[in-house]
Amino acid sequence: MSKLIAPHGGRLVNRILSGDARLAAMEKAKSLKKISLNTREIADLEMISNGAFSPLEGFVNSKDYESILHSMHLSNGLPWTIPITLSVSSQDKDKLARSEELALYDMCGKCLGIMKVEELYPADKKRESLQVYKTDDEAHPGVAALYQQGDYYVAGPVSLFDRILHDDLTKYRLDPMETRILFEKKGWKTIVAFQTRNPVHRAHEYIQKTAMEIVDGLLLHPLVGATKSDDIPADVRMECYEVLLKNYFPQNRVVLSVMPANMRYAGPKEAIMHSIIRKNYGVSHFIVGRDHAGVGNYYGTYDAHHIFQEFDPRAITITPLFFDYTFFCKRCGGMASTKTCPHDKDHHVSLSGTKVREMLRDGIVPPVEFTRPEVAEVLIKHSK
């Protein structure tokens, strides 16, 4: 593994039990107090256990929570911008106060693992929303989720009985150790990752292929955890990626895999987190586009670029690749960006998300300058 970038903190965490330790923990869980996790917390639990959130070994304590909100670093000095927390209600907090360990359950009543309770502390929701999301407006989906959760956080390391199981996209669910092994087998030393929660259109393709010129391979790494209700479903997006890669990318230079995290829509703070996560997957370069992980008008167009200047590159180590707004320019006769095209907007082919959805619902294929026809066919098929 020495050829690839080191995980954040130097070691890839693995909190999935095996053998006798697993059997003993499963037996112990039967007598422990129970706590039920929501969708986001289960996704976070998976990211902790498989090492995607390295160096975290559990949900953060108050010392790390305060440090993240104050300085965008863990208390040990490592860059970290979003607290990964497990919330409980005031009523549950009193019940759990004397517990040394908890059994972690999903919403269907399945026990996933156990947690050692190191601390219970109050959530500072107002401050957290302003520091992480730059707003306390509950119209923001991340802020809304924060205010809907419990008022206390329970902290401590977790241990899972098994990998979190999913009944979809199974062949694409590679853990960080698995992507690292795959990159090694391919002989790749430098890999660029592209984060997306939307179908890839021509502008995305242009950015990806531009970045591929300077690295050994591309990790197309869509986020498939919970997103906004109006986002394209994960299975539809994956079908779009499949037809795009089949027809327009060199097969030996691309890996398509998925990341199970939920979107928080934290804009620049999430851009940092997405880069750290991809570093744990073995990625050396990370594409940061326009309004990365943004929503509405809460963040400036390039705030996700500027935030990287607030960190020591030697601490993050992954190399961010910043791209401006990209489009097809009729005068240039090809894809371009605001950095390379001298022509005004009248020559640019650019469609709003609303306009694209209207065209797809009406069975109209968007222009080839905007999206590949194979991708449009998939979207039309699923929009009816």
C-alpha positions as CSV (number, residue, x, y, z in Angstrom):
1,M,0.0,0.0,0.0
2,S,3.0,2.3,0.2
3,K,2.5,3.6,-3.4
4,L,-0.8,5.2,-2.5
5,I,-1.6,8.2,-0.4
6,A,-1.7,7.5,3.3
7,P,-5.1,7.5,5.0
8,H,-6.0,10.6,7.0
9,G,-4.1,10.3,10.3
10,G,-1.8,7.6,8.8
11,R,-4.0,4.5,9.5
12,L,-7.1,3.1,7.8
13,V,-9.6,2.4,10.6
14,N,-11.5,-0.9,10.6
15,R,-14.3,-1.3,13.3
16,I,-15.9,-4.4,11.9
17,L,-15.5,-7.4,14.2
18,S,-14.7,-11.0,13.2
19,G,-14.2,-14.4,14.8
20,D,-14.7,-14.9,18.5
21,A,-14.8,-11.1,19.2
22,R,-17.8,-10.8,16.9
23,L,-19.6,-13.7,18.5
24,A,-18.9,-12.3,22.0
25,A,-20.1,-8.8,21.1
26,M,-23.3,-10.2,19.6
27,E,-24.0,-12.1,22.8
28,K,-23.3,-9.1,24.9
29,A,-25.6,-6.9,22.9
30,K,-28.6,-8.9,24.0
31,S,-28.3,-7.5,27.5
32,L,-27.4,-3.9,26.6
33,K,-29.7,-0.9,26.4
34,K,-30.8,-0.2,22.9
35,I,-30.5,2.9,20.7
36,S,-32.1,3.2,17.3
37,L,-30.2,5.1,14.6
38,N,-31.7,7.1,11.8
39,T,-30.7,6.9,8.1
40,R,-27.9,9.5,8.3
41,E,-26.5,8.0,11.5
42,I,-26.4,4.5,10.0
43,A,-24.6,5.9,7.0
44,D,-22.1,7.6,9.3
45,L,-21.8,4.4,11.2
46,E,-20.9,2.6,8.0
47,M,-18.3,5.3,7.1
48,I,-16.7,5.0,10.5
49,S,-16.6,1.3,10.5
50,N,-15.1,0.8,7.0
51,G,-12.5,3.5,7.4
52,A,-13.9,6.2,5.2
53,F,-14.0,8.5,8.2
54,S,-10.5,7.6,9.4
55,P,-9.2,8.5,11.9
56,L,-12.5,8.4,13.6
57,E,-13.3,5.2,15.5
58,G,-16.6,6.3,16.8
59,F,-18.9,9.3,17.1
60,V,-17.0,12.4,18.3
61,N,-16.7,13.5,21.9
62,S,-17.2,17.1,23.2
63,K,-13.5,17.9,22.9
64,D,-13.5,17.1,19.2
65,Y,-16.9,18.7,18.7
66,E,-15.7,22.0,20.1
67,S,-12.5,21.8,18.2
68,I,-14.3,21.2,14.9
69,L,-16.7,24.1,15.4
70,H,-13.9,26.4,16.6
71,S,-11.0,25.6,14.2
72,M,-12.2,23.0,11.6
73,H,-9.7,20.5,13.1
74,L,-10.0,17.6,15.4
75,S,-8.4,18.1,18.9
76,N,-5.3,16.2,17.7
77,G,-4.8,18.9,15.0
78,L,-6.0,17.0,11.9
79,P,-8.3,18.9,9.5
80,W,-11.9,18.0,10.0
81,T,-14.9,20.3,9.2
82,I,-18.2,18.5,10.1
83,P,-18.8,16.8,13.5
84,I,-19.9,13.2,13.1
85,T,-22.4,12.8,16.0
86,L,-25.0,10.4,17.3
87,S,-27.9,12.2,18.9
88,V,-30.3,11.2,21.7
89,S,-33.3,12.9,23.2
90,S,-33.3,14.4,26.7
91,Q,-35.4,11.5,27.9
92,D,-33.1,8.9,26.4
93,K,-30.1,10.8,27.8
94,D,-31.3,10.2,31.3
95,K,-31.8,6.5,30.6
96,L,-28.4,6.1,29.1
97,A,-26.5,8.2,31.7
98,R,-25.1,5.2,33.6
99,S,-24.6,2.9,30.6
100,E,-21.1,1.7,29.8
101,E,-22.1,0.2,26.4
102,L,-25.1,0.4,24.1
103,A,-26.5,-1.8,21.4
104,L,-26.9,0.0,18.1
105,Y,-30.1,-0.9,16.1
106,D,-31.4,0.1,12.7
107,M,-34.9,1.3,12.1
108,C,-36.1,-2.2,11.3
109,G,-35.0,-3.6,14.7
110,K,-31.8,-5.2,13.5
111,C,-28.8,-5.0,15.9
112,L,-25.8,-3.7,14.0
113,G,-23.2,-3.5,16.7
114,I,-22.2,-2.0,20.0
115,M,-20.8,1.2,21.2
116,K,-18.7,2.1,24.2
117,V,-20.2,5.1,25.9
118,E,-17.5,7.6,26.8
119,E,-19.5,10.7,27.1
120,L,-23.0,12.3,26.9
121,Y,-23.0,16.1,26.2
122,P,-25.4,18.7,25.0
123,A,-25.7,19.6,21.3
124,D,-25.2,23.3,20.5
125,K,-27.5,23.3,17.5
126,K,-27.5,27.0,16.9
127,R,-23.7,27.3,16.9
128,E,-23.3,24.1,15.0
129,S,-25.6,25.2,12.2
130,L,-23.9,28.5,11.9
131,Q,-20.4,27.0,11.9
132,V,-21.0,24.0,9.6
133,Y,-23.8,25.4,7.3
134,K,-23.1,29.1,7.6
135,T,-26.8,29.6,8.3
136,D,-29.5,28.7,10.9
137,D,-32.2,28.9,8.3
138,E,-34.3,25.7,8.7
139,A,-35.1,25.8,5.0
140,H,-31.6,24.5,4.5
141,P,-31.8,20.7,4.4
142,G,-28.8,20.2,6.6
143,V,-29.9,22.6,9.2
144,A,-33.4,21.1,9.2
145,A,-32.0,17.7,9.8
146,L,-29.8,19.0,12.6
147,Y,-32.8,20.7,14.4
148,Q,-34.9,17.5,14.1
149,Q,-32.5,15.3,15.9
150,G,-32.0,14.9,19.7
151,D,-30.6,17.5,22.0
152,Y,-27.7,15.5,23.3
153,Y,-24.8,13.6,21.7
154,V,-23.5,10.2,22.8
155,A,-19.8,9.7,22.1
156,G,-17.5,6.7,21.9
157,P,-16.0,4.0,19.7
158,V,-18.2,1.6,17.8
159,S,-17.9,-2.0,16.8
160,L,-20.0,-3.6,14.1
161,F,-20.9,-7.2,13.8
162,D,-20.8,-7.2,10.0
163,R,-20.6,-4.7,7.1
164,I,-23.7,-2.7,6.6
165,L,-25.8,-4.7,4.1
166,H,-27.5,-3.0,1.1
167,D,-29.9,-4.7,-1.4
168,D,-28.9,-2.4,-4.2
169,L,-25.8,-1.5,-6.2
170,T,-23.9,-4.3,-4.4
171,K,-21.2,-4.7,-7.0
172,Y,-20.3,-1.1,-6.7
173,R,-20.1,-0.9,-2.9
174,L,-16.3,-1.0,-2.4
175,D,-14.9,-0.1,1.0
176,P,-11.7,2.0,1.2
177,M,-9.5,-1.0,1.7
178,E,-11.1,-2.6,-1.4
179,T,-10.5,0.5,-3.6
180,R,-6.9,0.7,-2.4
181,I,-6.3,-3.0,-3.3
182,L,-7.9,-2.4,-6.7
183,F,-5.8,0.7,-7.4
184,E,-2.7,-1.3,-6.4
185,K,-3.6,-4.1,-8.8
186,K,-4.1,-1.6,-11.6
187,G,-0.6,-0.2,-10.9
188,W,-2.1,3.3,-10.2
189,K,-0.3,5.7,-8.0
190,T,-2.3,8.8,-8.7
191,I,-6.1,8.8,-8.8
192,V,-8.5,11.6,-9.3
193,A,-12.0,11.4,-7.7
194,F,-15.1,13.0,-8.9
195,Q,-17.9,13.6,-6.3
196,T,-21.5,13.7,-7.7
197,R,-25.1,13.4,-6.6
198,N,-26.4,14.1,-10.1
199,P,-26.2,12.5,-13.5
200,V,-23.0,13.4,-15.3
201,H,-23.5,15.8,-18.1
202,R,-21.0,17.1,-20.7
203,A,-19.5,19.7,-18.4
204,H,-18.8,17.1,-15.8
205,E,-17.3,14.8,-18.4
206,Y,-15.1,17.6,-19.7
207,I,-13.8,18.3,-16.1
208,Q,-13.1,14.6,-15.5
209,K,-11.3,14.0,-18.7
210,T,-9.2,17.2,-18.2
211,A,-8.2,15.9,-14.8
212,M,-7.4,12.4,-16.2
213,E,-4.6,13.9,-18.3
214,I,-2.4,14.3,-15.3
215,V,-3.2,11.1,-13.3
216,D,-3.2,7.3,-13.7
217,G,-7.0,6.8,-13.3
218,L,-10.4,8.2,-12.4
219,L,-12.6,7.2,-9.5
220,L,-16.1,8.1,-10.4
221,H,-17.5,8.1,-6.9
222,P,-21.2,9.1,-6.7
223,L,-22.8,9.6,-3.3
224,V,-25.7,7.2,-2.9
225,G,-26.9,7.9,0.7
226,A,-29.9,10.0,1.3
227,T,-30.2,13.2,-0.7
228,K,-33.0,15.8,-1.3
229,S,-36.3,14.4,-2.4
230,D,-36.0,16.2,-5.8
231,D,-32.6,14.7,-6.6
232,I,-32.4,11.9,-9.2
233,P,-32.6,8.5,-7.5
234,A,-29.3,6.6,-7.1
235,D,-30.2,3.7,-9.3
236,V,-31.1,6.0,-12.2
237,R,-27.9,8.0,-11.8
238,M,-25.9,4.8,-11.8
239,E,-27.5,3.7,-15.1
240,C,-26.5,7.0,-16.5
241,Y,-22.9,6.6,-15.4
242,E,-22.8,3.1,-16.8
243,V,-23.8,4.1,-20.3
244,L,-21.5,7.1,-20.3
245,L,-18.5,5.1,-19.2
246,K,-19.2,2.4,-21.7
247,N,-19.4,4.7,-24.7
248,Y,-17.1,7.6,-23.9
249,F,-14.3,6.6,-21.5
250,P,-11.3,4.3,-21.7
251,Q,-12.4,1.2,-19.7
252,N,-9.0,0.6,-18.2
253,R,-8.7,4.0,-16.7
254,V,-11.9,4.4,-14.8
255,V,-13.3,2.8,-11.6
256,L,-17.0,3.3,-10.8
257,S,-17.8,2.8,-7.2
258,V,-20.3,4.4,-4.7
259,M,-20.0,6.2,-1.4
260,P,-22.7,5.4,1.1
261,A,-22.6,8.8,2.9
262,N,-25.7,11.1,3.1
263,M,-25.5,14.5,1.7
264,R,-25.4,17.3,4.3
265,Y,-25.3,20.2,1.7
266,A,-22.7,22.0,3.8
267,G,-21.0,23.6,0.8
268,P,-17.4,24.5,1.4
269,K,-17.2,22.5,4.7
270,E,-18.4,19.5,2.9
271,A,-15.9,20.0,0.1
272,I,-13.1,19.5,2.7
273,M,-14.8,16.4,4.1
274,H,-15.4,14.9,0.7
275,S,-11.7,15.3,-0.1
276,I,-10.6,13.7,3.2
277,I,-13.0,10.8,2.6
278,R,-11.6,10.2,-0.9
279,K,-8.1,10.4,0.5
280,N,-9.1,7.4,2.7
281,Y,-10.2,5.6,-0.4
282,G,-6.7,5.9,-1.8
283,V,-7.3,9.0,-4.0
284,S,-4.5,11.5,-4.5
285,H,-6.4,14.3,-6.4
286,F,-10.0,15.5,-5.9
287,I,-12.1,17.6,-8.2
288,V,-13.8,20.6,-6.6
289,G,-16.2,22.2,-9.0
290,R,-18.6,25.2,-8.9
291,D,-20.8,25.4,-5.7
292,H,-19.5,22.0,-4.5
293,A,-22.1,20.4,-2.2
294,G,-24.1,23.6,-2.2
295,V,-27.9,24.1,-2.1
296,G,-30.0,27.2,-2.8
297,N,-28.1,30.5,-2.4
298,Y,-26.4,29.8,0.9
299,Y,-22.8,29.7,-0.5
300,G,-20.8,31.7,-2.9
301,T,-20.1,30.1,-6.3
302,Y,-16.4,29.4,-5.4
303,D,-16.5,29.3,-1.6
304,A,-15.6,25.6,-1.8
305,H,-12.4,26.6,-3.6
306,H,-11.4,29.3,-1.2
307,I,-11.8,27.3,1.9
308,F,-8.8,25.1,1.0
309,Q,-6.6,28.2,1.5
310,E,-7.4,28.0,5.2
311,F,-5.6,24.7,5.6
312,D,-2.0,23.6,5.5
313,P,-1.7,21.4,2.4
314,R,0.7,19.2,4.2
315,A,-2.1,18.3,6.6
316,I,-4.8,17.5,4.0
317,T,-2.2,16.0,1.6
318,I,-4.8,15.2,-1.1
319,T,-4.4,17.6,-4.1
320,P,-7.6,19.6,-4.9
321,L,-8.2,20.4,-8.5
322,F,-10.4,23.6,-8.9
323,F,-12.6,24.0,-11.9
324,D,-14.7,27.0,-12.9
325,Y,-18.1,27.0,-14.6
326,T,-17.9,24.8,-17.7
327,F,-20.1,24.7,-20.8
328,F,-20.2,24.1,-24.6
329,C,-19.2,27.3,-26.5
330,K,-20.6,27.5,-30.1
331,R,-17.8,30.0,-31.1
332,C,-15.0,27.8,-29.6
333,G,-16.7,24.8,-31.1
334,G,-16.2,22.6,-28.0
335,M,-16.3,22.4,-24.2
336,A,-14.7,25.3,-22.4
337,S,-14.8,27.2,-19.1
338,T,-14.7,30.7,-17.8
339,K,-11.0,30.3,-17.6
340,T,-10.5,29.4,-21.2
341,C,-13.4,30.9,-23.2
342,P,-13.4,34.6,-24.2
343,H,-16.9,34.7,-25.6
344,D,-20.0,36.0,-24.0
345,K,-22.9,33.9,-22.6
346,D,-24.9,34.2,-25.9
347,H,-22.6,31.6,-27.4
348,H,-22.8,29.2,-24.4
349,V,-25.1,26.1,-24.3
350,S,-26.3,26.1,-20.7
351,L,-29.5,24.7,-19.3
352,S,-31.0,25.1,-15.8
353,G,-31.9,22.0,-13.9
354,T,-35.6,23.0,-14.1
355,K,-35.4,23.3,-17.9
356,V,-33.7,19.9,-18.2
357,R,-36.4,18.2,-16.1
358,E,-39.1,19.8,-18.2
359,M,-37.5,18.6,-21.4
360,L,-37.1,15.1,-20.0
361,R,-40.7,14.9,-18.8
362,D,-41.9,15.9,-22.3
363,G,-39.6,13.2,-23.9
364,I,-37.4,15.9,-25.4
365,V,-33.7,15.0,-25.7
366,P,-31.5,17.9,-24.4
367,P,-29.0,19.1,-27.0
368,V,-25.9,17.0,-27.4
369,E,-23.8,20.0,-26.3
370,F,-25.4,19.6,-22.9
371,T,-25.7,15.8,-22.4
372,R,-24.8,12.6,-24.2
373,P,-27.9,11.2,-25.9
374,E,-27.4,7.8,-24.2
375,V,-27.6,9.5,-20.8
376,A,-30.7,11.5,-21.9
377,E,-32.4,8.3,-23.0
378,V,-31.9,6.8,-19.5
379,L,-33.3,9.9,-17.9
380,I,-36.3,10.1,-20.2
381,K,-37.1,6.5,-19.6
382,H,-37.2,7.0,-15.9
383,S,-39.0,10.4,-15.9
384,K,-42.2,9.0,-17.4
